[in-house]
Amino acid sequence: MPRRRPARSRGVLGLVAALVGLSVGPSGAFAETPNDATTPTLESMQLASATTLHPLQRLEVAYRASDVGSGVRSAAFVFTSELGHETAAVASGTAAATGPARVQLLPGQPGGTYRLTTVSLTDAAGNTVVYERDGRAWSTPSGAVGPTRHTLRFADLDVTYVNPGSDTTAPELQALTRTTPERVRPGDPLSVSYTAIDTQTGVNGVVVLYENAVGRAHHLDVSGPAAAHGPVRGVVGADWADGAYRLVQVTVHDGHNLAVYLRDGRIQRSPTGLAGPTTHALRFADADFTVDNPSADTTAPDLTLLRLSNGTERHRGESLWFQVRVADGGSGVALLELTYADPLGNGRVVRTQNQRDFTAGSLHHPIPQSWPHGSYRLENVRVVDAAGNGVHLLRDGGTLLTPAGITGPARHSLRLADLDFRLVPLPGTEPSPSPTAPTAPGATTGLRDVTGSHAASITAVVQAGIASGYPDGTFRPGDTVTRAQLATFLARALNLSPVADHGFTDVGGSHAGNIGAVARAGITTGYPDRTFRPDDTVTRAQMASFLARALELRPVTDHGFTDVAGAHAGNIGAVARAGITTGYPDRTFRPDDTVTRAQMASFLARALDLPR
């Protein structure tokens, strides 16, 4: 996935990514206007609500902002409590140009003083400016032009939240022990018993994280009522590497507050200001175990040839053609990904998971109309095998192995600079896209019901051949998505070949081969009773897990959502951190809501970086 944020922006923009979305929820990413490299400007701001607020009341900010290019598309005013809890008043879409920005304060949030700490504005081209309380300002991506200082009075917008019933303590982990044998094999069960208490709202989730000698992590978790007493359970996977697995951390949460117990005896809390001990005496070593799986693959793939074969000057609508030679003596090559920096500093990704590309030794990537003209610099190349072993080949000849302890080269001899290229206009035929005259939604798909915030994403997935409309000329964006349909969408998106031998007892019909394909790829496992339940609707939590597995994203437990726990929590965190999905303005993810066809299109368009 392309990352468009500098390292310093992850805290602020990570929260904004989880909070700023269009009113319908997981909307498409900002449309890109290649000629706009100037950030919006915040001219003034003031508190439009009372300075003292109570649960379920709205914090509201009036402001005036301008943008000389593509127009303001989102505004987020981030407030931080004395305990470190963050909440943001947001405005998005057409409302962002004039405001106000709003957020409802929830009963679960801690009371006290909330200080305005940052303000971010983003335009329709993806240029963002972040104003900080100390008078500094900075912009992203790296090529964006914006202010470096400001004189806005942040203190004038501070508020007091009166909430005497709020929960200001995290759960406490008192004991834990492994209850399954110390030596296990693939397919064996794992179980860890524990004692955890929470004196206010109760324990709502426990996540146990293990790591082996090469740095590969696996987690077990339990959520809901069962989390109060446990245990956490799991099964040793066929891809778990041979050797010792150490318990490195245990996270316990109550739905709002969490405590992370680390192997070295430290305890970390979120929000950071929660009261409680900072160390523990739990014996993590008593929960360690060893996997007997000598055939597991722990060697990175080997990329020996990578060449841009059709010239270094290209036009929109053409393709980039690459010659490749990559091998893996273990589980087989699963992913090749090239990350370019475009003229504005944005990341542009060329990727394939198609085995035919690896076999044929070539791949091509159509150049989207949204890519800006100018020079493209190849920053790094990533190759991953089916066991999850990966190597990043850096421009300076260095390598980065993931997980860190696997076997692989420390240096490489490929000349990434030889794959740089320029994107130039085709004389007389490529006028620059105009932000004031967008193409009518659905015009390029022929679908008459494609409108609104998801229109660009629907158009993208239809044009990419991932989804299609119905014979009556509709897309039916409000219809829910079944598990069978999602399997087909993912199989098309990842170029997976149909697999007839799927092993499920309830699968047949037109989706069967695609269900088998995503099952073989490890994207879904079905249910313990060997059913896939193809006609069940897909929830937002399930969609996150499908995508996290498809993109090989590592679980992220610190997801920032107030209503996320259980088996899908790490995957929800992973896709949120990757910028694939956003939450709602009240910091919820609503994991049990069903996914519509329109929302599915936005998920996939973001995940695959489709031009929109």
Secondary structure, DSSP 8 states (H G I E B T S, - for coil): ----S-GGGHHHHHHHHHH---TTSS-------TT--B--EEEEEEE-S-SEE-TT-EEEEEEEEE-SSS-EEEEEEEEEETTS-EEEEEEEGGGGGT--EEEE--TTS--EEEEEEEEEEEETTS-EEEEETTSBEEEESTT-B--SB----GGGG-EEE--TT---B--EEEEEEE-S-SEE-TT-EEEEEEEEE-SSS---EEEEEEEETT--EEEEEEEGGGGGT--EEEE--TT--SEEEEEEEEEEE-SS-EEEEETTSBEEEESTT-BS-SB----GGGG-EEE--TT---B--EEEEEEE-S-SEE-TTSEEEEEEEEE-SSS-EEEEEEEEE-TTS-EEEEEE--HHHHHHTEEEEE--TTS-SEEEEEEEEEEEETTS-EEEEETTSBEEEESTTSB--SB----GGGG-EEE---TTT-----TTS---TTTTTT-TT--STTHHHHHHHHHTTS----TTS---TTSB-BHHHHHHHHHHHTT----S----TT--STTHHHHHHHHHTTS----TTS---TTSB-BHHHHHHHHHHHTT----S----TT--STTHHHHHHHHHTTS----TTS---TTSB-BHHHHHHHHHHHTT---
